[in-house]
Amino acid sequence: MLNRVPVQPKPIDRYLPLLEEPLGQEISRLAASLRGTRVLQLNATSYGGGVAELLLSLVGLEQSLGLAAEWRTIGGDEAFFSVTKQLHNALQGRPSPFTEEQKTRYLTVNRQHAAELDGYDVVIVHDPQPAAIRHYAGRGHATWVWRCHIDTSAPDETAWGFLRPYVEEYDAAVFTMAQFVPPDLTMPRMEFIPPAIDPFSSKNRELPGDLARSTVAEFGVDVERPLLLQVARFDPWKDPKGAIDTYQLVKREVPAVQLALVGSMAGDDPEAWEVFRAIAHDDRADRDLYVFTNLVGVGSLEVNCFQRTATVVLQKSLREGFGLAVSEALWKGVPVVAGATGGIPLQLQDGVGGFLITTVEQAAQRIIYLLRHPQEAAQIAAAGRRVVTEHFLLPRLLRDELRLIHSLLEGAHA
């Protein structure tokens, strides 16, 4: 069955002090024209990833503005999510042959859920896991949008050849950036909308510094020593092994440094356990290396504390749809060293927020520089916070989505 995720409305008034007046006015105008519009946001999991965090805040704001918005997730067994994780990786470029049995399993779950969809004006389907639902649900009276959050610029041909016909049945597709569009995709409409962070969520709200530090200290970290931090799923594309290798190089020059790897175990990511077990050995062998998950009490609020306590945040991604953790760290005034891949360069430029890197050696050099030049590091981080304030806060994402919905419905009724 489709699972309904409870969402509390989020009044827009709280965000107004952060908005330029034209943005606030446009949101109000668009919301008034869409009052009562039935919008469904559909994805694979309600916890453990950036999409889930976005939807919790975005749907809450849409509800407060008068849209009949709701959020549902698809169900599935471990075998189904193993197939969808394989598909996710293949769309990001990892060669992965799909058997007929795997295709059948994927399509069966999508078909079963499609029968439950009815009564919406707009259905926004996120990522590959539920992408075939549109095919089995039929067009009906709804306008359908496929929202892709990953880098599909060079997908495995077999996987993309399987999924593409289902994607092309949608009325529109949304990507983080134009470079992510597969070269042979044909759609009636394509839009490019980067994600954003909610400055008032438990992960990003302002916290007293002493509270953040004392919370981190409860997990055994020495808050009086430099702390490197990577917040990411335990996923090979996030390169946690590369983060550990970077830390080990830094430690040769700065022996006091520590590394914390913090990640959530998501319901749609069985591969995460394999990656977690692979790095847990390093955690046991090095007292200055910490590996934490939501299963040991490191939830959104604790991540907030870790990010505010970190000296430098590392995002050693090899492929990245966007990387919300980059904007989260910059919002908190912490410099970031991150892989020059995917949507990360949208948020970060050399000297503005931190540094972009392509190798472990470069990452270590940049981190050592920031550790040895704390005043310059603070200035770099402050510049990054200004970029996030202007471009990557939730109201801008809300405006972009309302624009898209309004335009699509206007075209459908023309």
C-alpha positions as CSV (number, residue, x, y, z in Angstrom):
1,M,0.0,0.0,0.0
2,L,1.0,3.6,-0.4
3,N,1.9,5.0,3.0
4,R,0.7,8.4,4.0
5,V,3.3,10.5,5.8
6,P,1.9,12.8,8.4
7,V,3.0,16.4,7.8
8,Q,2.4,19.4,10.0
9,P,1.7,22.7,8.1
10,K,4.6,25.2,8.3
11,P,3.4,28.9,8.4
12,I,5.2,31.0,5.8
13,D,5.4,33.9,8.2
14,R,8.4,32.5,9.9
15,Y,10.4,32.6,6.7
16,L,9.5,36.1,5.7
17,P,12.4,37.9,7.5
18,L,14.7,35.8,5.3
19,L,13.0,36.7,2.0
20,E,13.5,39.5,-0.4
21,E,10.2,41.3,-0.9
22,P,9.7,40.2,-4.5
23,L,10.1,36.5,-3.7
24,G,7.6,36.7,-0.8
25,Q,5.1,38.5,-3.1
26,E,5.5,36.0,-5.9
27,I,4.9,33.1,-3.5
28,S,1.7,34.7,-2.1
29,R,0.4,35.4,-5.6
30,L,1.1,31.8,-6.9
31,A,-0.3,30.2,-3.8
32,A,-3.5,32.2,-4.1
33,S,-4.0,31.0,-7.6
34,L,-3.4,27.3,-6.5
35,R,-5.5,27.3,-3.4
36,G,-7.2,23.9,-3.1
37,T,-5.1,22.2,-5.8
38,R,-4.6,18.6,-4.9
39,V,-0.9,17.8,-5.1
40,L,0.7,14.4,-4.3
41,Q,4.4,14.1,-3.6
42,L,5.4,10.5,-4.0
43,N,8.8,8.9,-3.2
44,A,10.3,5.7,-1.7
45,T,11.0,6.5,1.9
46,S,10.0,8.9,4.6
47,Y,13.4,9.0,6.4
48,G,17.1,8.7,5.9
49,G,17.8,10.9,2.9
50,G,17.7,14.4,1.5
51,V,14.5,13.9,-0.5
52,A,12.6,12.9,2.6
53,E,13.9,16.0,4.4
54,L,12.9,18.2,1.6
55,L,9.4,16.8,1.3
56,L,8.6,17.1,5.0
57,S,9.3,20.9,4.9
58,L,8.0,21.6,1.3
59,V,4.7,19.8,1.8
60,G,4.2,21.6,5.2
61,L,4.6,25.0,3.5
62,E,2.3,24.1,0.6
63,Q,-0.4,23.0,3.1
64,S,-0.1,26.2,5.0
65,L,-0.5,28.2,1.8
66,G,-3.8,26.5,1.0
67,L,-2.8,23.7,-1.3
68,A,-4.3,20.3,-0.6
69,A,-0.8,18.8,-0.6
70,E,0.1,15.4,0.8
71,W,3.1,13.1,0.8
72,R,3.0,9.3,0.3
73,T,5.7,6.6,0.0
74,I,5.6,3.3,-1.9
75,G,6.1,0.1,-0.1
76,G,8.2,-2.9,-1.1
77,D,10.3,-5.8,0.3
78,E,14.0,-6.0,0.5
79,A,14.3,-7.6,-2.9
80,F,12.4,-4.7,-4.5
81,F,14.7,-2.1,-2.9
82,S,17.8,-4.1,-3.8
83,V,16.6,-3.8,-7.4
84,T,15.9,0.0,-7.1
85,K,19.2,0.6,-5.5
86,Q,20.9,-1.2,-8.4
87,L,18.9,0.9,-10.8
88,H,19.8,4.1,-8.9
89,N,23.5,3.2,-9.2
90,A,23.2,2.3,-12.8
91,L,21.5,5.6,-13.7
92,Q,24.6,7.3,-12.1
93,G,26.9,5.4,-14.4
94,R,27.7,2.1,-12.8
95,P,27.4,-0.8,-15.3
96,S,24.6,-3.1,-14.2
97,P,22.9,-5.7,-16.3
98,F,19.2,-6.2,-15.4
99,T,17.6,-9.6,-15.5
100,E,14.0,-10.1,-16.6
101,E,13.2,-11.2,-13.1
102,Q,14.5,-7.9,-11.7
103,K,12.5,-5.9,-14.2
104,T,9.4,-7.9,-13.4
105,R,9.8,-7.3,-9.7
106,Y,10.2,-3.6,-10.2
107,L,7.2,-3.3,-12.5
108,T,5.0,-5.4,-10.3
109,V,5.5,-3.2,-7.3
110,N,4.9,-0.1,-9.4
111,R,1.7,-1.6,-10.9
112,Q,0.3,-2.6,-7.5
113,H,0.8,1.0,-6.2
114,A,-0.6,2.7,-9.3
115,A,-4.1,1.2,-8.5
116,E,-4.2,3.4,-5.4
117,L,-3.7,6.7,-7.1
118,D,-6.8,8.8,-7.8
119,G,-8.2,12.2,-7.2
120,Y,-5.1,14.4,-7.6
121,D,-4.6,17.4,-9.9
122,V,-0.8,17.1,-9.8
123,V,1.4,14.0,-9.0
124,I,5.1,14.6,-8.5
125,V,7.1,11.4,-8.5
126,H,10.6,11.5,-7.1
127,D,13.5,9.4,-8.5
128,P,13.5,6.0,-10.2
129,Q,11.9,3.8,-7.5
130,P,8.3,4.7,-8.3
131,A,8.9,6.1,-11.9
132,A,6.8,3.4,-13.7
133,I,3.7,4.3,-11.6
134,R,2.6,6.8,-14.2
135,H,2.5,4.1,-16.9
136,Y,0.1,1.9,-14.9
137,A,-2.0,4.7,-13.4
138,G,-2.8,6.2,-16.8
139,R,-3.1,9.9,-17.3
140,G,-6.5,10.4,-15.9
141,H,-7.2,14.0,-14.9
142,A,-3.8,14.6,-13.3
143,T,-0.7,16.3,-14.5
144,W,2.4,14.2,-13.9
145,V,5.9,15.3,-13.1
146,W,9.0,13.2,-12.7
147,R,11.5,14.8,-10.3
148,C,15.0,13.3,-10.6
149,H,17.4,14.2,-7.8
150,I,20.4,12.2,-9.1
151,D,23.1,12.7,-11.7
152,T,21.8,10.9,-14.8
153,S,24.1,12.6,-17.3
154,A,25.8,9.3,-18.3
155,P,23.6,6.4,-17.3
156,D,24.2,2.8,-17.9
157,E,22.6,2.1,-21.3
158,T,20.7,-1.0,-20.2
159,A,19.2,0.6,-17.2
160,W,18.3,3.8,-18.9
161,G,16.9,1.9,-21.9
162,F,14.6,0.1,-19.5
163,L,13.4,3.2,-17.6
164,R,13.3,5.8,-20.3
165,P,9.9,4.8,-21.9
166,Y,8.3,5.2,-18.5
167,V,9.8,8.6,-17.9
168,E,8.8,9.9,-21.3
169,E,5.1,9.3,-20.5
170,Y,5.3,12.2,-17.9
171,D,4.1,15.7,-18.7
172,A,7.3,17.2,-17.4
173,A,10.6,16.2,-15.9
174,V,12.6,18.2,-13.3
175,F,16.4,17.9,-12.9
176,T,18.7,19.7,-10.5
177,M,20.7,21.1,-13.5
178,A,20.7,20.9,-17.3
179,Q,23.9,18.8,-17.3
180,F,22.0,15.9,-15.6
181,V,19.6,15.3,-18.5
182,P,20.3,12.0,-20.3
183,P,21.3,12.8,-23.9
184,D,18.4,11.0,-25.6
185,L,15.5,12.0,-23.3
186,T,12.5,13.4,-25.1
187,M,10.0,15.2,-22.9
188,P,7.2,17.7,-23.5
189,R,8.8,19.9,-20.9
190,M,12.0,20.0,-18.8
191,E,12.8,22.2,-15.8
192,F,15.9,22.7,-13.7
193,I,15.3,23.3,-10.0
194,P,18.1,22.9,-7.4
195,P,17.1,21.6,-4.0
196,A,17.3,23.8,-0.9
197,I,17.5,23.5,2.9
198,D,14.9,24.5,5.5
199,P,16.6,27.0,7.9
200,F,14.0,26.2,10.6
201,S,14.1,22.4,10.5
202,S,15.6,20.5,13.5
203,K,18.8,20.0,11.4
204,N,19.3,23.6,10.5
205,R,17.7,25.8,13.2
206,E,20.0,28.1,15.3
207,L,21.4,26.5,18.4
208,P,23.5,27.8,21.3
209,G,27.1,26.9,20.7
210,D,27.5,25.4,24.2
211,L,24.5,23.1,23.6
212,A,26.0,21.9,20.3
213,R,29.4,21.2,21.7
214,S,28.1,19.4,24.8
215,T,25.8,17.2,22.7
216,V,28.7,16.2,20.5
217,A,30.9,15.6,23.6
218,E,28.2,13.1,24.8
219,F,29.2,10.8,21.9
220,G,32.8,10.7,23.0
221,V,34.3,13.3,20.6
222,D,36.8,15.7,22.1
223,V,35.3,19.1,21.3
224,E,38.6,20.9,22.2
225,R,40.4,19.3,19.2
226,P,39.8,19.9,15.5
227,L,36.9,17.9,14.1
228,L,36.4,16.9,10.5
229,L,32.9,15.8,9.6
230,Q,31.2,14.1,6.7
231,V,27.4,13.8,6.8
232,A,26.2,11.5,4.1
233,R,24.5,8.2,3.4
234,F,26.8,5.2,3.6
235,D,26.9,4.9,-0.1
236,P,30.0,4.3,-2.4
237,W,29.2,7.4,-4.4
238,K,29.7,9.5,-1.2
239,D,33.2,7.9,-0.9
240,P,33.4,7.4,2.9
241,K,36.6,5.4,2.3
242,G,38.1,8.5,0.5
243,A,37.0,10.6,3.5
244,I,38.9,8.3,5.8
245,D,42.0,8.3,3.5
246,T,41.8,12.1,3.5
247,Y,41.6,12.3,7.3
248,Q,44.6,10.0,7.6
249,L,46.7,12.2,5.4
250,V,45.6,15.3,7.4
251,K,46.5,13.5,10.6
252,R,50.1,13.2,9.6
253,E,50.4,17.0,9.6
254,V,47.8,17.8,12.3
255,P,47.9,14.9,14.8
256,A,45.1,16.2,17.0
257,V,42.5,16.0,14.2
258,Q,39.5,13.8,14.5
259,L,37.0,12.5,11.9
260,A,33.3,11.8,12.3
261,L,31.3,10.0,9.6
262,V,27.5,10.5,10.2
263,G,24.9,8.8,8.1
264,S,21.3,7.7,8.2
265,M,20.1,4.2,7.4
266,A,17.3,4.7,4.9
267,G,14.5,2.2,4.2
268,D,15.2,2.1,0.5
269,D,18.9,1.6,0.7
270,P,20.0,-2.0,1.6
271,E,23.5,-1.3,0.3
272,A,24.1,1.1,3.1
273,W,24.7,-1.8,5.6
274,E,27.5,-3.2,3.4
275,V,29.3,0.2,3.2
276,F,28.7,0.7,7.0
277,R,30.3,-2.6,7.9
278,A,33.2,-2.0,5.6
279,I,34.2,1.3,7.4
280,A,33.2,0.1,10.9
281,H,36.5,-1.7,11.1
282,D,38.4,1.5,10.7
283,D,36.3,3.0,13.4
284,R,37.3,0.3,15.8
285,A,41.0,0.6,14.9
286,D,41.3,4.4,15.4
287,R,40.1,6.1,18.5
288,D,39.9,9.5,16.7
289,L,37.6,8.1,13.9
290,Y,33.9,7.9,14.7
291,V,31.1,6.4,12.8
292,F,27.5,7.3,13.8
293,T,24.1,6.6,12.5
294,N,20.5,7.4,13.4
295,L,20.4,3.9,15.0
296,V,22.6,5.1,17.8
297,G,20.7,8.3,18.5
298,V,22.3,10.7,15.9
299,G,19.2,12.2,14.4
300,S,18.6,15.5,12.7
301,L,19.1,17.6,15.8
302,E,22.3,15.8,16.7
303,V,23.6,16.3,13.1
304,N,22.9,20.0,13.6
305,C,25.1,19.9,16.6
306,F,27.9,18.0,14.8
307,Q,27.8,20.5,11.9
308,R,28.0,23.5,14.3
309,T,30.9,21.9,16.2
310,A,32.9,20.8,13.2
311,T,36.1,22.7,12.2
312,V,35.8,21.7,8.5
313,V,33.1,19.7,6.8
314,L,34.1,17.2,4.1
315,Q,31.9,16.0,1.3
316,K,34.1,13.6,-0.6
317,S,31.5,12.6,-3.2
318,L,32.3,10.9,-6.5
319,R,28.9,11.5,-7.9
320,E,26.3,13.9,-6.4
321,G,22.9,15.0,-7.3
322,F,23.2,18.1,-5.1
323,G,24.6,17.3,-1.7
324,L,22.4,19.1,0.8
325,A,25.0,18.7,3.5
326,V,27.1,21.3,1.8
327,S,24.5,24.0,2.1
328,E,23.7,22.9,5.6
329,A,27.3,23.4,6.7
330,L,27.7,26.7,4.9
331,W,24.4,27.9,6.5
332,K,26.1,27.2,9.9
333,G,29.2,29.1,9.0
334,V,31.5,26.1,8.6
335,P,33.9,25.8,5.6
336,V,33.5,22.9,3.3
337,V,36.0,20.8,1.2
338,A,34.0,18.9,-1.4
339,G,34.2,16.9,-4.5
340,A,33.9,18.9,-7.7
341,T,31.0,16.9,-9.0
342,G,27.3,17.1,-9.7
343,G,25.4,19.9,-7.9
344,I,28.2,20.7,-5.4
345,P,29.8,23.4,-7.6
346,L,26.4,25.2,-7.6
347,Q,26.8,25.8,-3.9
348,L,30.5,26.1,-3.5
349,Q,33.4,27.8,-5.3
350,D,37.1,27.9,-4.5
351,G,37.4,30.6,-1.8
352,V,33.6,31.1,-1.5
353,G,32.4,28.6,1.2
354,G,35.4,26.4,0.9
355,F,37.3,24.5,-1.8
356,L,36.5,22.0,-4.6
357,I,38.7,19.0,-5.0
358,T,39.0,15.9,-7.1
359,T,41.6,13.7,-5.2
360,V,42.2,12.7,-1.7
361,E,45.6,14.5,-1.7
362,Q,43.9,17.8,-2.8
363,A,41.3,17.4,-0.1
364,A,43.9,16.9,2.6
365,Q,45.9,19.9,1.4
366,R,42.9,22.1,1.5
367,I,41.8,20.9,4.9
368,I,45.3,21.5,6.4
369,Y,45.2,25.0,4.9
370,L,41.9,25.8,6.6
371,L,43.0,24.3,9.9
372,R,46.2,26.4,9.9
373,H,44.4,29.7,8.8
374,P,41.3,29.9,11.1
375,Q,40.6,33.5,10.4
376,E,40.6,33.1,6.6
377,A,38.5,29.9,7.1
378,A,35.9,31.9,8.9
379,Q,35.8,34.5,6.1
380,I,35.5,31.8,3.5
381,A,32.6,30.2,5.4
382,A,30.8,33.5,5.8
383,A,30.9,34.1,2.1
384,G,29.4,30.6,1.6
385,R,26.6,31.4,4.0
386,R,25.7,34.5,1.9
387,V,25.4,32.2,-1.2
388,V,23.1,29.8,0.6
389,T,20.9,32.7,1.9
390,E,20.5,34.1,-1.6
391,H,20.0,30.8,-3.5
392,F,19.5,27.7,-1.4
393,L,16.8,28.3,1.2
394,L,13.5,26.6,1.2
395,P,11.3,29.6,0.1
396,R,13.2,29.7,-3.3
397,L,12.5,26.0,-3.9
398,L,8.8,26.6,-2.9
399,R,8.5,29.4,-5.4
400,D,10.1,27.3,-8.2
401,E,7.7,24.4,-7.6
402,L,4.6,26.7,-7.4
403,R,5.7,28.3,-10.6
404,L,5.9,24.9,-12.3
405,I,2.6,23.6,-11.0
406,H,0.8,26.9,-12.0
407,S,2.3,26.8,-15.5
408,L,1.5,23.1,-16.1
409,L,-2.1,23.5,-14.9
410,E,-2.6,26.7,-16.9
411,G,-1.4,24.8,-20.0
412,A,-3.6,21.8,-19.3
413,H,-6.7,24.1,-19.1
414,A,-5.8,26.2,-22.1
